[in-house]
Amino acid sequence: MTRDTGFQTFSTYCRVVAATILVLCFCPAAGHAADVEFRWAVLADSTEGMRALDFSGSPMVFSGTALQLYIEHLNNCHIYLYLLDSSDELTPLYPSENSYYDYGFPRGPKLVPPEDQSFTFVPPEGIETLMLIASVERLFQLEELTRIFQENPGSLGQQKLLLERIDELIADGDDKKSKRAERQKPVTVKYNTEEGIKERTFTATEVDKKELYARKLLIDHR
């Protein structure tokens, strides 16, 4: 009886040790939050081709200038991008659909619009405000408010609710702290055209921040 009890005690001890090792191997260390890691850039046409705008200040862009967005997930973070234009109209830019993060995380660089397409700012002149948010946790409330807003185009009430939530997240992310989490990184992106595969090289902003990153990016539209 004593021998059997001892064996059972030893067996239980082994199971506890094994479970502890499993937890240590597969769970993040206590107090260590996952990182938000990705790259972004706002590209504008120039005499040297598409180049990234410099947001150390408020870059100037003229009406009709070809623009394109670059986003690349480096880790499993959720990225959201909106434009509040010079007419105070809000447009969700990324992700492209409400169920985007239902199927995991995208890999590789994303150009918005894709390939060699572009978009432009149209009059009136004024400040174009890009609002960029990235979170380790999926922002379900933000996604739901975005869905409702898109289903009710022109609703100032829904736009107000969505903008209030965006502003709350930007405040939580702390623009100054988010900016300190940035560094400049040269990147090369390949894309398809009617003439075949081409590539574009520019300087992107690489982000590495704990939990939540949020920026308001102002563009002086002339």
N, C-alpha and C positions, 0 to 999 in steps of 0.2 A: 504493500500500500504506500509506504513511504517513498519507494523508488518510483512508482507510477506518478505520485504527486509531484515529485521533483522533476520528472520528465515533462509533465504538463506545465509546470511553472517555467521551465526553460523554453518550452515551445511557445508559450505566451510571450515571454521576453523577446524571443526572436521575431515574432510577428509585430510587436511594438516597435522594435528597432527598424525593421523593414519598412513599416508604415512611415516612421519618422524620416528615413532616408528619402522615401518617395516624395514626401511633402517638401523637403528641402530642395530636391532636384527639380520639381515641377512648379513650385510656387515662387513668386517674386519675393525677394528679401523684404522683411518688415520695414516699413518706412520708406521704401524705394518705389516711387511711382514710375509708370511707363513713360516713355518720351514721345513727344510729337516730333516726327522727323519727316520733312518733305522739302521740295524745292518749288519756287514759283518765279514768274517773271511776267511783266506786261511788255509786249514787243510792239514797236512802232516802226513804220517804214521810214527810211532815211536814205541819203545818198550812198550809204554803205550797205543797204539792204535792211532787213528787220533787225533792230537792236533793242535791248532792254532799256526801259525808262529808269532813270535814277531817282529813287524816292528818298534820297537824303534831304531833298526839299520837295517842292511841288513842281514836277516837270510840266512843260508846256507842250500842248498838242493842238494842231490846227484842225478845223473842220475838214472832213474828207480824208484825213490821214489814215492809211490802212493800219489796223491794230489786230493783235492776236494775243491770247493768253497761253501761258505754259504752266502746267502743274504736273508734278511727279511725286507720287507717294514713295517714301523710303522706308516707312514703317506702317503698321496697321492703325493709322489715324484717320479721322473723319474730317474732310475738308469741305468748307462751304464758302462760296463767293457770291457777292451781290453788288449791283451797281445802282446807286442813287444818282440819276443824271442831273444835268443843269436845269431841267424842267421839273425837278423833284418827283420824278417817276421812278419807282423801284423795279429792278429786273433781276431775278435770280439767274446767275450765270453758271454755277457749278455746285452740285452735280447736275447732270443733264436731265435726270428723271427722279421722281420721288422714291422709287424703290432701289435706287442705285446701290446702296450698301446692304441690300438684302442678300446679295450673292457673294459676299466677301469683299476683298479690296482689289482695286485695279493695280496692275503692274505696268511699268514702263511709262515713258513720258506721254502726257496728254496735251494736245493743242486744241484750243477752243477759239473759233470754230476749227474743225479738223483739217489736216493736210495743208494745202496752200491757200485756204480760204481766209477771209479777214472780215472785220466789221469796222465801222467808222463812227465818230461823233458827228451829230448834225446840230445846226443852230437850234436854240439860242446858245450863245457863248456863256461861259460861267464855270463853276467848279463841278467836276465830275468826281464822285466819291465812290471808290471801291472799298467794300467791307469784307475782309478776309478773316475767316475763323477756322481754326483747326483744333480738334479735341481728341484725346485718347478715347473718351466715352462717346458713344453715338448720341447726338442731340435730337432725341425724338420730338420734343416739344417744338424746336425750331423747324424740323421737317414737316410737322403737322401744320404749323402756322403758314409755312411756305405753300403747302398743298392747297390749303383753303384759299390763300391769296391768289394762287394761279387759277383756281376754279371760279374766282369772282373778280375778273379783270376790271380795273377801273374803280374798285371799291376803296375809297380813302380810309374807311374804318379798318378794313383788313390790312391795308398797307401800314397804318399807324400801329396796329398790334404787332405786326412782324418787325417793324423798325424798332419798337420798344424792346423786344426780345433781343434783337441784334445788338442794340446799344448796351443792354445789360451784360451780354457776353463779352463785348469789347471792354467794358469796365472791369469785369472779372479777370480777363486776360491781361490787363494792364499794358497799354500801348508801349510805354517806355521799357518795361521788362521784356516784352515781346521783341522789340527792336534790338535789345542787347543779345537776344538769342539768335540773331542772324549773322551770316557771313556770306561773302561773295564767292561764287564758284563758277568757273568756266564749264559750259556744257555744250554738247553737240547732239542735235536731234535730227533723226532721219524721218522723211515723210514722202508720201507718194504724190506724183504729179502725172499729167498726161504724157510728159516727156520721160517719165521713169522716176526712180528714187533719187531724191536730192537730200542735202543736209544743211542745217542751219546751226551756226556756232555763235553763242552769245554768253553774257555773264548773268547767271541766275542768282537768286537769293536762297540760300540753304538755311533751313530752320532746325534747331534742336532745342526743344523746351519741354519742361515738365507739364504734363496734363493739358494745359490750355494755352493756345496762342491766338492773339486777335490784334488786327491792325486796321486803321482807317487810312486809306491811301488816296491823297488828294491830287487831282490832275487839273491843271489850269487850261481850260478849253478856250481857244481863241478863234 
